[in-house]
Amino acid sequence: MTKRLRTERREAARDLAKLAQTRAKLAALERGGAADRPIEVASASIAEPHAANLECAACGAHAQRVDEHVAVTVSPDGREPARRLRVVRLRCSRCGTRRDVFFRVGTVLPS
């Protein structure tokens, strides 16, 4: 027995939602996906263009818009000292998914 067209569309939509959720979880594990794994940059001015050039965590499009770029103080746990990070908040122009990308500004010049 064949499935109805509506049933097939709903199954496809559920599969796409599961795929987007899995991709978002993977993006959170990558560099920059969390405060304990920031992307190292030499200057704060590099953070926005770098983040805007990332692909969307849900749909894979390269259509990220920067909503906000802020400096935050993060203390991962009570044993480590607090550190300053830059957070770029992105929104995909195609699917609307929001994402935070974490950066640490530091010198990467050879000494």
N, C-alpha and C positions, 0 to 999 in steps of 0.2 A: 504494500500500500504506500502510495506516495504522500509526502507531507504537503500540507496546505502552504501556499505562498506566504501567508501571514506568519505561520509557525517558523518557516525558514528564515524570514526577516528578523524575527525576535531572537532566534538562536544565534544568528550572525551578530546582532547587536550585543547580546550577552557575551559572546566570544571576544568582540572588540573591547568591551569594558574590562574584561578579565586581562586581556593583553595590555591595555593601558595601565591597569593597576600593577601588573607585574613589572612593566618597564619603569614605573615610578619608584617601585621598591629597589630595583637595580640601580637607578640613578642616585638614590639616597646612599648607596654603598660606595659609589665612585668618589674620587677626589672632588671636594667642594660640596658634596651632598650633605655634610653634617659639620658641626662646629669642631669635632675632633679630627676631621680630615680636610682642612682648608687647602685651597689652591694657593701656592706661593707666588706672589707677584712682587716686582720691584717698586711699583708705585701704585697708589690708589686710583690714578687716572687710567690704569690699564684694566682694572676690574670690570667696569661696565662694558667696554667693547668685547672683552673676553667672554663674559657671561652672555651677552646678546648673540654671540656667534655659536653658542651651544645649541644642540638640537633639543626639541621638546621631549620631555621625559615620557609623555603619554603617546603622542602621535608621530614623533620623529621629524617633524617639520623644522626648518630653520627660519622660523618666523617669530622669534622671541622679542618681546618688548620689555624694556626696563620700566618697572613701576616705581621703584625706590632704590636708593643706594645709601645705606646708613652704616655708621660705625657702632659696634656693640662691644660690651665687655662680657666675656664668657669665662666662667669657672667650671671646668669639666667635672671636678669632684673636689672635695674638701682638702685633699692632699696637695694638689697642684695650685700654683698661683694663677690668678685671673689674667687673662690676656685679651688684647684688643683685636677684634676681627672686623672685616668689612663684609656686609651682607648685601647682596644684590637680589632684589625681589623681581622675578620675571613673570610674565604672563604670555602664553602662546596666543598669537593672533589668529591661528587657525581653529584650535579646539578650546581655548580659554583656560587651560590648565595653569595653575600657579605653581611656582617653584622658587625656593631660596637657594642661592649659591654662596658659599662661604669662602672668603679670601683672607690670607694673612700677608700683610705688607712687611717686607723685610728686604734686606740687601742680599742680592744674589751675585754681587760682583766678586771676582777673585781677590784675595787679600795679598 
